[in-house]
Each structure stands twice: as C-alpha cells, then as structure tokens.
Amino acid sequence: MQFETVNPPKVSDAIVSQVEQLILEGVLKPGERLPPERELAQQLNVSRPSLREAITTLKSRGLLQSRRGGGNFVVDVIAPALTNPLIELLKNNPKAMFDVLELRHALEEVAAYFAALRATDADREILRCRFAALEEIQRGAREPQHDAIVDASFHLAIADASHNVALIHVMRGLFDLLLSNICRSLERLYTRESSYAVIHAQHQAILKGVLERDPDAARQAAHVHLSFVETTLRDIDEEATRQELSRRRLQSLPDLEANASP
C-alpha cells in the first residue's frame, strides 16, 4: 500500500477557516470590526503576513470589507437579499405588518424550540440578561423605539441559542424589519396599558421554557406571545376604524339636522 504525503494546511487557510466558522456561527456579527492587525495576529499566534493573506482571501469571498478610517468589518451576508427599498415598502404597508408577524411566527417558534434543546449555560446567562433589560423597561417610561431594541435583542438571543446557523443569519438579516415591526406594534399596544404586562409575562414564559429545557413549552409560549400581539393589534385597528366612522357621523350631524329642518 502506498500512502500520499499529508501536507499541513497553510497558516492563512487555517485563519480563513476559523473566521468563516465564527461568522457562520454568529459569533462574529454583521458590522462587527475585527481587532487591529497587530492585536489579532497576537491572539491567533500567527505572523502578520499570514494574517494579511487571510484577510485578503476573506475580502475576496465577500465576508470582510475595509471601511474609511481603517479596520476590517464583517459583511452582512443576508442584507443584499433584503434591500433598503424593500424594507421601506414593508414598513410603510399596513397589511405587511401582519405579514411580518406571520413570518415571525414561523421563525421564532422554531427558534424557541431549538433554544430549549440546545442552549448552553452561556446562552442561558445571556437570555437572563436580556430578560433583565426587559424588566427594566417595564418599570420605566414607555419609549417605543428604545423598548423595541430591547425586545428585539431578547428575541435575537433566543435565535442565537438555537444554534441553527441558517436561522441565526436569517433573523439577523431581518433585524431592521423586526425592529420596525416591534416598534410599530409597541406604539399601538401601549394604548392599552394592560397589554404591556401580558406581553412581559409571555416573554417570561418563553424564557422559562428555554431555561427548563422544555422545547414544547418554549415553542408554545412563543406561539401564544405572537398570537396575542397579532390579535390585539387587529382589535386596535378595528376599534380605530369604528371610532373614525363614528367621528365622521358626528361631524355630519349638523348637516343632517339642517336638511331635516322644514
């Protein structure tokens, strides 16, 4: 039997593989800046020429980009599929709000299910921190834009804990849309004070399912949460329609009375 020579991989190829894996796993996030060259070379225990070669390869693959002012940044590999004009169209279309909620149903129920199965101790600690931030905004003044960021960060942490790299990247690629959807939802939900306490309890139920490693409970909690948001928003819309119709009738009342006069 004749064996072939085993050639060790080039140092630059090993660096490329490691960075690709970190991007794939969501550890390196879109827009995140890599450490300076000298620092990164020390962390990796490699020469700077090898590091430069690896960075050049990663740029050619569309995973890193340089920006004005220096530094190398992780490219959002999902963003090109979700262009700003498309996101703006979805944001400004009232019906699309419910379409986004339907999409969230599909993604977040799966995310909660697998997070309960796969979350590590570190993931659970991150989720506790994200939930603590949710508790903090519950005690403060209502600020939809800020509160939406905290809310979205909790849901993204659930996705991260699923350890499904495809799901993680799709969720992060949808972040702007998710953030806009949550913000618009909160602006309207805040018109009903009771809704906020209910939503907070639902977030707590999702967290509980994940922490207790109960995938069915976590998925059901996510389903209940999003169903409540959708139903409540539809109720608010219907109430607003009734109020507008009543207002128009009231405004037309003087004209009707004038026409009815002999």
Disulfide bonds with the S-S distance in Angstrom:
none
